[in-house]
Amino acid sequence: MARCRSYLRGLSICVTVLLLVSGVVMIGVGFSSTDRSNLVAELFEDLSSADGLLVLQVFGPITVVLSVLGICAASLDLKPLLLVFSALIFVEFVALMVVASPLVQVQAQMDSEVDNVFLNVTPLHRAEEYIQKELSTLQTSDSCCGLRSFEDWENQLPESCFCTSPAQLSAQPGNSGTCVVVGSDPSPSTTQVTDKLVHSQPCGPILKSYLSFPIKLRIGIISAVATITMAAIALCLALGLEEYWKKPPVETTVDDYNRVKYQPKPSLT
């Protein structure tokens, strides 16, 4: 029993230390700048307010403070303090689940909202010059064209949409490869693009991944913290309520009629 209690105490300390590390990670991610391109920030500025930064900024310091309390309680084996820590961390767990639940809804609704943003900025040759410049940079670096397809540019395709590398130019017309053939425009006022290959991959999915990654990261961090919190609550409660589940020592006595009696040993106190 003593060995089991020692293992339980050591495991409680390890879990609370892990919870402390998780709180530090929450603070670091919450107060760090988001790694998003200028184009993503320009197009999706209305969607950036629900990315969960405030959740990490608020609950990160709270988790760190409560973790320090839990480490002290488990290290010193203070049962009242362990019970107080378990109650406080449970309250934080419930509050975290309530506040962070809208993040899952944002993730589910993001695709439809992003499609509406794409629809509002097309045709791309009429979009703001800043957006055109940033999109051209993305098209050159990621070998894509347009948001949903190269037709978002209509007949005014920029040079960044054309396939220029030898491997891309070797693609056969009609194949579903990385490049497709575009036809000529009979209108003399537009640029002739006859027999030229453009990137078949749209840039929209790439922008969606840039936008959704921060939210997925924060959901993952919150899920990990919630799991560690549940483990810390269970271990600290078991350690704090030890006197209720620990089997008391007993002694046996035999009376005059050879009947064996079992009764708890008297406490030293």
KAFENRA-V674926 format. One record per backbone hydrogen bond with DSSP energy under -1.0 kcal/mol. NH is the residue of the N-H (numbers start at 1). CO is the residue of the C=O. Records with the same first field share a line. If there is no record, write none. Layout:
BEGIN
NH->CO ; CO
END
This chain:
BEGIN
5->1
6->2
7->3
8->4
9->5
10->6
11->7
12->8
13->9
14->10
15->11
16->12
17->13
18->14
19->15
20->16
21->17
22->18
23->19
24->20
25->21
26->22
27->23
28->24
29->25
30->26
31->27
36->34
41->37
42->38
43->39
44->40
56->52
57->53
58->54
59->55
60->56
62->58
63->59
64->60
65->61
66->62
67->63
68->64
69->65
70->66
71->67
72->68
73->69
74->70
75->71
76->72
78->73
82->78
83->79
84->80
85->81
86->82
87->83
88->84
89->85
90->86
91->87
92->88
93->89
94->90
95->91
96->92
97->93
98->94
99->95
100->96
103->100
104->101
106->102
107->103
108->104
109->105
113->109
114->110
115->111
116->112
117->113
118->114
119->115
120->116
121->117
124->152
126->123
127->124
132->128
133->129
134->130
135->131
136->132
137->133
138->134
139->135
140->136
141->137
142->138
145->201
152->149
153->150
154->151
156->153
161->158
162->159
163->197
169->165
170->166
171->168
175->172
177->175
180->198
182->196
190->187
196->193
198->180
199->161
200->178
203->146
204->147
207->203
208->204
209->205
210->206
211->207
212->208
213->209
216->212
217->213
218->214
219->215
220->216
221->217
222->218
223->219
224->220
225->221
226->222
227->223
228->224
229->225
230->226
231->227
232->228
233->229
234->230
235->231
236->232
237->233
238->234
239->235
240->236
241->237
244->241
245->241
246->242
251->263
253->261
255->259
258->255
261->253
263->251
265->249
END
